[in-house]
Amino acid sequence: MTYEQIFIFALLAVLLGMLVWGRFRYDLVAFCALLVAVVGGAVDAHDAFAGFGHEATITVALVLIISRAMINSGAVELVAKYVVDATRPLPLHIGIMSVAGAALSAIINNVAAIVILMSLDMEAARKAGRSHSLSLMPLSYATILGGMVTLIGTPSNIIIAEYRGQVLGEPYGFFSFAPVGIVCAAIGIAFVSLVGWRLIPQRASGKVLIGESDLFTAEARVPEKSPAIGKTVTELYEIGDEHDITILGLVRRGKRLPGFSAGTELKKGDYLVLEGDPKGIEAFIGAAKLAISKSDRHEGGLTGKTMALAEAIVPEGSRAIGRTMHELRLRYRHGVELLGLSRRGRRLRDRVERLRIQRGDVLLLLGPERQIADGAEWLGVLPIAEKSHSVIQRRKALLAIGTFAALIAATVAGLLPLAVALALAVVLYALFSIVTPAEVYGSIEWPVLILLGSLIPLGDAFEKAGGTELITGAIVANAGGWPIWLILAVVMAVTMVLSDFLNSIATALIAAPIGVGVANALDVSPDPFIMGVAVAATCGFLTPIGHKNNTIIMGPGGYRFGDYWRLGLPLEIITIAVAIPAVLFFWPL
C-alpha cells in the first residue's frame, strides 16, 4: 500500500469510529477530518470546500425547504386527515399509515414525513388505548422505505444519482429509483403491517419530544360564508372530538349564552368558546372554517399569511397582570392576537377577552414570529421556546402541490435540471408567502450540509488514492466463482451494515464507488450494483442511530436500543431478497 492509501484508510477508519461513537457532533467530526485530509495532502487545498457547492448539497438543502413549505401549506395535513382512524384494527391502521408515510416520504424528506405522521399515530394510539410502541416503529420503517422511491426521497439517493453522472456520464432521473423502490416498499410495508409489528416488544409509551401543553381556553368567530352557519353546536362536536377540543359554549352579541348551547344554530358573528391544547385549537378552527377575530390584520383567520402560535408565561411585574385581552389591545399595537389563556388547569367560565390576566397564567399568542417577539417583550411575558407552533395556511395547499407537480413534470420532461426546478419552487413558495425568509434558512439542517460538504472531497480522495480498487479486489478475489447475484447480495449486505451505524450519506459516498468497482471487475453493467447500494444505504433498520427517523421515535415509543433488531433484521433480509431480483429485472447486467 502507498502512503496515500495508508493515510486515507487510517483517516476514514478514525472518522467512521468517531461517527459510530457519537461522542462529538457528526458535522464537526466530518469537517475536522476534511481539514486533516487537506493538511495531510490527501485533498488539494483548492478543492477542500468544493463539496459545499456540489449539486447534491444544494439539492438536499432545497428539498428540506420544500418539505417545510408542504407542511406550512397544509398539503400534508390534507392527505393525513384521511388516513387516521383510531377505530381500525391495528394491522389495518399500520398498513394505511405506512402507505401514507411511504407516499409522503417519496415527495418530501422522509424525516419531515415521520415528524408529521408521528403525532397523528400517537393520537390514534391514545384514543385506541394501546401503546405507541406497536405502531411507531413500523411507521418509521415505512417512511424510510418510501424514501427509496424517488430521487428526493432521501439524501443518499441524490448522492447516488450524482455519482452515477460522474462515472457513466448521466445521473439518474427523478423516477429512476421508482421501479425497484416501489417493489421494496410494497413488500416491506406488507411485512411490517401483517407480521412485523408482532415482533416489537410492547413498551410503555415514552415522553413526547416536546412537552404536552396545558389546556387553553380560546374563542373562535363564525365568519361570513362559513359552512358552520346554520349548524348547531352539537354538529361540530365530531370535529372537536377529532382534535380533542371541548366546545364550552357560545357567545352572541357580546354575551355568553347559558349552558353549552348544544342545540343552538350558529349565526354569522357568533363566537365559540373552546378548550384544548394549542395545536388542537388551531386544527379545529381550520377544519371548522372558523376565524380568530374581527380584525382585518389577520384576514383569513388561520389560513392567511405565514403565522405562528407561541405560549408565554406571565411573570411578576408583567404589564399584562390585572388587565384583560380587550384592554391590552395587543392586536392593534403589535399585530398579535391573544388567542387563548391557560390558568393552572382550571376551566375558565368568563369570556376569554374579559378575563383579567394573573401572574402564572400562560398566554397563547398568534402572529408572525417577529411580531410575537415584539409583542411578548412589550407585555413583559416569557415565551416558551419549545412550545412554538407553526400555523397551517390551508388555503394554499393546492397551490403548493400544483407548483411542485408542475416543476417536477418539467424536470421529468427534460426542460429543467432538478436543482433548478427545486430552486424555482422555493422562490415561488417565498413569493406566495408559504415560507418566510426566516423559514427558508431555518428549515435547512445545516449539520447535514456540513457533513455532506465535508465527505464529498474525502470520498473523491479515497477513490483517487486507489482505496476503492483495493476493497473491490478483495471482494472479487474472495468471491471468485460465485454467481453475480450473490456478489451483489454481499455488496448490499456490507452496505447495510455500514448504514446501521453511519449516516446514509456517508454510507452512500463510501459504498457507491465500491459497487461500481466490483461491477467493472466482473465486466458487467454498473447500474445493478449502484442501484443495490442505493437501496441498502437507506436501510438502517437495526439500530436507533442507523437513520434519524429511528432516533426520533425512540423516546415517544419507549424503545430500547436492542428493540430495533427484532423487526429490523428480518426486514433487512427481506429487502435484500426482494431487491436483488427487482434490480436485475429492471437494470439487467
C-alpha positions in Angstrom: 0.0 0.0 0.0 1.2 3.5 -0.8 1.5 6.3 1.7 -1.7 8.0 0.3 -3.7 4.8 0.7 -2.5 4.2 4.3 -3.2 7.8 5.2 -6.7 7.9 3.7 -7.7 4.4 5.1 -6.5 5.4 8.6 -8.3 8.8 8.4 -11.6 7.2 7.3 -11.2 4.5 9.9 -10.9 7.2 12.6 -13.8 9.2 11.0 -16.1 6.2 11.0 -15.1 5.2 14.5 -15.9 8.7 15.7 -19.2 8.8 13.9 -20.2 5.4 15.4 -19.1 6.5 18.9 -21.2 9.6 18.6 -19.4 11.4 21.4 -19.0 14.5 19.3 -21.3 16.2 16.7 -21.1 14.4 13.4 -20.7 17.6 11.3 -17.8 18.8 13.5 -16.1 15.4 13.2 -16.5 15.3 9.4 -15.3 18.9 9.0 -12.2 18.2 11.1 -11.5 15.1 9.1 -11.6 17.2 5.9 -9.1 19.7 7.4 -6.8 16.8 8.4 -7.0 15.4 4.8 -6.0 18.8 3.4 -3.1 19.2 5.8 -2.0 15.6 5.1 -2.1 16.2 1.3 -4.9 13.8 0.5 -7.2 16.6 -0.6 -6.0 19.6 -2.6 -6.4 22.9 -0.7 -8.2 24.4 -3.8 -10.8 21.6 -3.7 -11.2 21.5 0.0 -14.6 23.2 0.1 -15.9 22.1 -3.3 -18.3 19.8 -1.6 -20.3 22.7 -0.2 -21.1 23.9 -3.7 -21.7 20.4 -5.1 -25.1 20.0 -6.8 -26.1 17.2 -4.3 -25.5 19.5 -1.3 -27.7 22.3 -2.9 -30.4 19.8 -3.8 -30.6 18.4 -0.2 -31.0 22.0 1.1 -33.7 22.8 -1.4 -35.6 19.6 -0.6 -35.7 20.5 3.1 -37.1 23.9 2.3 -39.8 22.4 0.1 -40.7 20.0 2.9 -41.3 22.9 5.2 -43.5 24.6 2.5 -45.6 21.5 2.2 -46.2 21.4 5.9 -47.0 25.1 6.1 -49.5 25.0 3.3 -51.5 22.1 4.8 -50.7 19.9 1.8 -49.5 17.1 4.2 -52.5 17.6 6.6 -54.8 17.4 3.6 -53.6 13.8 3.0 -53.1 12.9 6.6 -56.7 13.6 7.8 -58.0 10.8 5.6 -55.7 8.1 6.9 -56.1 8.3 10.7 -58.9 6.4 12.4 -58.5 5.1 15.9 -61.3 2.5 15.4 -59.5 0.5 12.8 -57.8 -2.9 13.7 -54.1 -2.4 14.4 -52.8 -4.2 11.3 -55.1 -2.1 9.1 -54.1 1.1 10.9 -50.4 0.3 10.5 -50.9 -0.6 6.8 -52.8 2.6 6.0 -50.4 4.8 8.0 -47.4 3.1 6.4 -48.7 3.6 2.9 -49.3 7.3 3.7 -45.9 7.6 5.3 -44.1 6.0 2.3 -46.1 8.2 -0.2 -45.2 11.4 1.7 -41.5 10.3 2.0 -41.3 10.0 -1.8 -42.4 13.6 -2.2 -40.9 15.3 0.8 -37.9 14.5 3.0 -38.5 11.3 5.0 -37.5 12.9 8.3 -40.3 15.5 7.7 -42.8 12.8 7.0 -42.2 10.9 10.3 -42.3 14.2 12.3 -45.7 15.0 10.8 -47.3 11.5 11.0 -45.8 10.5 14.4 -48.1 12.9 16.2 -51.1 11.6 14.3 -50.2 8.0 15.0 -49.7 8.7 18.7 -53.0 10.4 18.9 -54.7 7.4 17.3 -52.9 5.1 19.8 -54.1 7.2 22.7 -57.7 7.1 21.5 -57.5 3.3 20.9 -56.0 2.8 24.4 -52.8 1.0 23.2 -49.1 1.6 23.4 -47.4 3.9 20.8 -44.6 1.3 20.5 -46.7 -1.1 18.4 -47.1 1.3 15.5 -44.4 4.0 15.7 -41.6 1.7 14.6 -43.5 0.3 11.6 -44.3 3.9 10.6 -40.7 4.9 10.9 -39.5 2.0 8.7 -42.3 2.7 6.2 -41.1 6.3 5.8 -37.6 5.1 5.3 -38.7 2.6 2.6 -40.8 5.3 0.9 -37.7 7.4 0.6 -36.3 4.9 -1.9 -38.9 5.6 -4.5 -37.8 9.0 -5.8 -34.6 11.0 -6.3 -35.5 13.5 -3.5 -37.0 10.9 -1.1 -33.7 10.6 0.8 -30.3 12.4 0.6 -28.5 9.2 -0.2 -30.4 8.8 -3.5 -29.2 12.3 -4.5 -25.6 11.3 -3.8 -26.0 8.0 -5.7 -27.6 9.8 -8.7 -24.8 12.4 -8.9 -22.1 9.7 -8.6 -23.7 7.8 -11.5 -23.4 11.0 -13.5 -19.7 11.2 -12.7 -18.9 7.6 -13.7 -21.4 7.0 -16.5 -22.0 10.5 -17.9 -25.6 10.7 -17.0 -27.2 10.9 -13.5 -30.4 9.1 -12.5 -33.6 10.9 -13.2 -36.4 11.7 -10.7 -38.2 8.4 -11.1 -35.2 6.1 -11.9 -35.4 4.7 -8.4 -39.1 4.1 -8.6 -39.4 0.5 -10.1 -37.1 -1.1 -7.5 -38.1 1.3 -4.7 -41.8 0.6 -5.1 -41.3 -3.2 -5.1 -39.2 -3.0 -1.9 -41.5 -0.5 -0.2 -44.6 -2.6 -1.0 -43.2 -5.8 0.3 -41.7 -4.2 3.3 -44.9 -2.4 4.2 -46.9 -5.6 3.8 -44.4 -7.4 6.2 -44.5 -4.7 8.9 -48.3 -4.4 8.7 -49.2 -8.1 8.8 -46.3 -9.7 10.7 -43.6 -7.3 11.7 -45.4 -5.3 14.4 -46.0 -8.5 16.3 -42.2 -8.8 16.8 -42.0 -5.5 18.6 -41.9 -5.6 22.5 -44.9 -3.6 23.8 -43.3 -0.8 25.8 -44.9 1.9 28.0 -45.0 4.9 25.8 -42.2 7.4 26.5 -42.3 11.1 26.7 -43.0 13.2 23.7 -40.0 15.2 22.4 -41.9 18.4 23.1 -43.8 18.6 26.3 -47.6 18.5 26.2 -49.3 21.8 26.6 -51.8 22.8 29.2 -55.4 23.2 28.2 -56.2 26.7 26.9 -59.5 28.5 26.7 -59.9 30.3 23.4 -62.6 31.8 21.2 -63.2 31.4 17.5 -65.5 33.6 15.4 -68.1 32.3 12.8 -67.2 34.4 9.8 -69.3 35.3 6.8 -69.9 32.4 4.4 -68.6 29.9 6.9 -70.1 26.4 6.3 -70.7 26.3 10.1 -73.5 28.9 9.7 -76.9 27.2 10.3 -75.3 24.2 12.0 -75.9 23.5 15.7 -73.1 23.4 18.2 -73.7 19.7 18.5 -72.9 19.2 14.8 -69.4 20.5 15.5 -68.7 18.1 18.3 -67.4 15.4 15.9 -64.8 17.8 14.6 -64.0 18.7 18.1 -63.5 15.1 19.1 -61.1 14.6 16.2 -58.9 17.3 17.6 -59.5 16.8 21.3 -61.4 20.1 21.6 -64.2 20.8 24.0 -66.8 23.3 23.0 -67.6 25.1 26.2 -70.3 27.5 25.0 -71.5 30.1 22.6 -71.1 33.9 22.6 -73.7 36.0 20.7 -73.7 39.9 20.6 -71.1 40.0 23.3 -73.0 37.8 25.8 -72.3 34.2 26.6 -75.4 32.1 26.3 -76.3 29.8 29.2 -75.0 26.2 29.3 -73.2 24.6 26.4 -75.7 25.9 23.8 -75.6 22.4 22.2 -78.8 22.8 20.2 -78.3 26.5 19.2 -77.8 27.2 15.5 -74.7 29.2 14.7 -75.0 32.6 13.0 -72.5 35.0 11.4 -70.5 36.8 14.1 -71.1 34.2 16.9 -68.1 33.1 18.9 -67.5 29.5 20.1 -65.7 29.1 23.4 -63.1 26.3 23.0 -60.9 24.4 25.4 -57.9 22.3 24.2 -54.2 22.4 23.5 -52.7 24.9 21.1 -52.3 22.5 18.1 -55.8 21.1 18.7 -57.3 24.6 18.8 -55.5 25.6 15.6 -56.6 22.4 13.8 -60.2 22.7 14.9 -60.5 26.3 13.8 -59.1 25.4 10.4 -61.2 22.2 10.0 -64.4 24.0 11.0 -63.6 27.0 8.7 -63.8 29.5 11.6 -61.8 32.7 12.2 -59.9 34.1 15.1 -61.0 37.7 15.4 -62.8 40.6 13.8 -59.5 42.3 13.0 -58.5 42.9 9.3 -54.9 42.5 10.4 -55.4 38.7 10.3 -57.8 38.4 7.4 -58.3 34.8 6.6 -58.0 33.6 10.2 -55.5 30.8 10.5 -55.2 30.3 6.7 -53.7 33.6 5.7 -50.0 34.7 5.7 -47.4 32.7 7.5 -48.2 32.8 11.2 -47.1 31.0 14.4 -48.6 30.1 17.7 -46.5 30.7 20.8 -47.0 30.1 24.5 -45.8 32.7 27.0 -45.7 32.7 30.8 -46.9 35.8 32.7 -44.2 36.6 35.4 -44.4 39.0 38.3 -44.2 42.6 37.0 -45.7 41.9 33.6 -47.7 44.8 32.2 -50.5 42.2 31.4 -51.3 41.5 35.0 -54.7 42.8 36.1 -55.7 43.7 32.5 -58.0 42.0 30.0 -57.1 41.0 26.5 -59.5 43.7 25.3 -57.8 46.4 27.4 -54.3 45.4 26.2 -55.3 46.0 22.5 -52.3 43.9 21.5 -53.5 43.3 18.0 -53.6 47.0 17.2 -50.3 47.8 18.9 -48.2 44.9 17.6 -50.4 42.9 15.1 -50.5 39.9 17.5 -53.6 38.2 18.8 -54.1 36.9 22.4 -55.8 33.8 21.2 -56.2 31.9 24.5 -55.3 31.6 28.1 -54.4 28.7 30.5 -54.6 29.1 34.2 -53.1 26.1 36.1 -55.5 23.6 34.6 -58.7 25.5 35.7 -61.7 25.6 33.5 -62.5 29.3 32.9 -66.1 30.4 32.7 -65.9 34.0 31.7 -65.4 35.3 28.2 -61.8 35.0 27.1 -61.4 38.6 26.2 -62.7 39.8 29.6 -60.5 37.5 31.7 -58.2 39.5 33.9 -54.7 38.1 33.5 -52.9 36.8 36.6 -49.3 36.1 37.4 -48.5 32.5 36.3 -51.1 32.4 33.5 -49.9 31.1 30.2 -50.9 33.1 27.2 -51.4 31.7 23.7 -50.1 34.3 21.2 -50.8 34.3 17.4 -49.0 36.3 14.8 -45.8 36.5 12.6 -42.8 35.3 14.7 -41.0 38.6 14.8 -44.2 40.4 15.9 -44.9 37.8 18.5 -41.4 38.5 19.9 -42.0 42.3 19.9 -45.5 41.8 21.5 -44.1 39.5 24.2 -41.4 42.0 25.0 -44.0 44.8 25.3 -46.2 42.7 27.6 -43.3 41.6 29.7 -44.1 37.9 29.3 -41.7 35.0 28.8 -42.2 32.9 25.6 -41.6 29.2 25.9 -39.3 28.4 23.1 -40.1 24.7 22.8 -43.8 25.4 22.7 -44.0 27.4 19.5 -46.2 26.0 16.8 -46.4 26.9 13.1 -49.9 27.8 11.8 -51.0 26.0 8.7 -52.1 28.0 5.7 -54.8 25.6 4.5 -55.9 27.8 1.5 -52.6 27.4 -0.1 -52.4 23.5 -0.1 -53.5 23.1 -3.7 -51.2 26.0 -4.8 -48.2 24.3 -3.1 -49.0 20.9 -4.6 -49.6 22.3 -8.1 -46.4 24.3 -8.1 -44.3 21.3 -7.1 -46.0 18.9 -9.5 -45.6 21.3 -12.5 -41.9 21.8 -11.8 -41.2 18.1 -11.3 -43.1 17.5 -14.6 -40.7 19.9 -16.2 -37.8 18.0 -14.8 -39.1 14.7 -16.0 -39.7 16.1 -19.4 -36.1 17.3 -19.6 -37.0 21.0 -19.6 -35.2 21.9 -16.3 -32.5 20.3 -14.3 -33.8 19.0 -10.9 -31.8 21.5 -8.8 -33.1 24.5 -10.9 -36.7 23.2 -10.7 -36.4 22.9 -6.9 -34.8 26.3 -6.6 -37.7 27.8 -8.6 -40.2 26.1 -6.3 -38.5 27.6 -3.3 -38.6 31.1 -4.8 -42.3 30.7 -5.7 -43.2 29.5 -2.2 -41.4 32.5 -0.8 -43.3 34.9 -3.2 -46.6 33.2 -2.3 -45.7 33.6 1.5 -45.9 29.9 2.0 -42.5 30.1 3.6 -40.9 33.2 5.2 -37.3 34.1 4.5 -36.5 33.1 8.1 -38.1 29.6 7.4 -36.1 29.3 4.2 -32.9 29.3 6.3 -34.4 27.8 9.4 -35.7 24.7 7.7 -32.3 23.7 6.4 -30.5 21.1 8.5 -27.1 22.8 8.5 -25.3 19.9 10.2 -26.3 17.6 7.4 -25.0 20.0 4.8 -21.7 20.4 6.7 -21.4 16.6 6.8 -22.2 16.2 3.1 -19.9 19.1 2.0 -17.1 17.6 4.1 -17.5 14.0 3.0 -17.7 14.6 -0.8 -14.0 15.7 -1.1 -13.0 12.8 1.3 -14.8 10.3 -0.9 -13.0 11.7 -4.0 -9.7 11.5 -2.2 -10.4 7.8 -1.2 -11.1 6.9 -4.8 -8.1 8.8 -6.2 -5.8 7.1 -3.7 -6.9 3.7 -5.0 -8.9 2.7 -1.9 -11.9 1.6 -3.9 -9.7 -0.6 -6.1 -8.2 -2.3 -3.0 -11.6 -3.1 -1.5 -13.1 -4.1 -4.9 -10.1 -6.5 -5.4 -10.6 -8.1 -2.0 -14.4 -8.7 -2.6 -13.8 -10.1 -6.1 -10.9 -12.3 -5.0 -12.8 -13.8 -2.1 -16.0 -14.3 -4.2 -14.3 -16.0 -7.1 -16.7 -18.3 -9.0 -19.8 -17.0 -7.1 -22.8 -16.1 -9.2 -23.1 -12.4 -9.8 -26.4 -12.1 -7.9 -24.7 -13.5 -4.8 -21.8 -11.0 -5.1 -24.4 -8.2 -5.4 -26.0 -9.6 -2.2 -22.6 -9.3 -0.4 -22.1 -5.7 -1.6 -25.7 -4.9 -0.3 -25.2 -6.6 3.0 -21.9 -4.8 3.6 -23.6 -1.5 2.7 -26.5 -2.3 5.1 -24.1 -3.0 8.0 -22.5 0.4 7.4 -25.9 2.1 7.2 -26.9 0.7 10.6 -24.2 2.7 12.2 -23.4 5.6 9.9 -25.4 8.4 8.3 -26.9 7.2 5.0 -24.9 10.0 3.2 -21.6 8.7 4.5 -22.6 5.1 3.6 -23.6 6.1 0.0 -20.3 8.0 -0.5 -18.2 5.0 0.6 -20.2 2.2 -0.9 -21.2 3.6 -4.4 -17.6 3.6 -5.7 -17.1 0.0 -4.3 -20.2 -1.1 -6.1 -19.0 0.4 -9.4 -15.6 -1.1 -8.9 -17.0 -4.6 -8.3 -19.1 -4.3 -11.5 -16.2 -3.2 -13.6 -14.0 -6.1 -12.2 -16.8 -8.5 -13.2 -17.2 -6.8 -16.6 -20.9 -6.2 -16.1 -23.2 -3.1 -16.1 -22.6 -0.9 -13.0 -26.2 0.0 -12.8 -27.4 -3.1 -10.8 -24.7 -2.5 -8.3 -25.3 1.2 -8.0 -29.0 0.6 -7.5 -28.3 -2.1 -5.0 -26.1 0.3 -3.0 -28.9 2.9 -3.2 -31.4 0.5 -1.6 -29.0 -0.8 1.0 -27.7 2.6 2.0 -31.2 3.7 3.0 -32.0 0.6 5.1 -30.6 1.4 8.6 -33.1 -0.7 10.4 -31.1 -2.5 13.1 -30.3 0.4 15.4 -31.8 3.7 16.5 -28.7 5.5 15.1 -28.9 4.0 11.7 -31.4 6.6 10.5 -32.7 9.8 12.0 -36.3 8.6 11.8 -35.4 5.7 14.2 -33.8 8.2 16.6 -36.9 10.4 16.6 -39.3 7.7 17.6 -37.1 6.2 20.3 -38.3 8.4 23.1 -42.0 8.6 22.2 -42.2 4.9 21.6 -40.4 4.0 24.8 -37.9 1.8 22.8 -34.6 0.4 23.9 -31.5 0.1 21.7 -32.0 -3.6 21.4 -35.6 -3.4 20.3 -34.9 -2.4 16.7 -33.2 -5.5 15.5 -36.3 -7.7 16.3 -38.1 -6.0 13.4 -35.1 -4.6 11.6 -33.2 -7.8 11.0 -35.9 -9.7 9.2 -36.9 -6.5 7.3 -33.3 -6.1 6.1 -33.1 -9.7 5.0 -36.5 -9.4 3.2 -35.3 -6.2 1.5 -32.2 -7.8 0.1 -34.2 -10.9 -1.0 -36.7 -8.7 -2.8 -34.3 -6.0 -4.1 -31.9 -8.4 -5.9 -34.4 -9.9 -8.4 -36.1 -6.5 -8.8 -32.7 -4.8 -9.5 -31.6 -7.4 -12.0 -35.0 -7.3 -13.8 -35.2 -3.5 -14.2 -31.4 -3.0 -14.5 -30.1 -6.0 -16.4 -26.4 -7.0 -16.2 
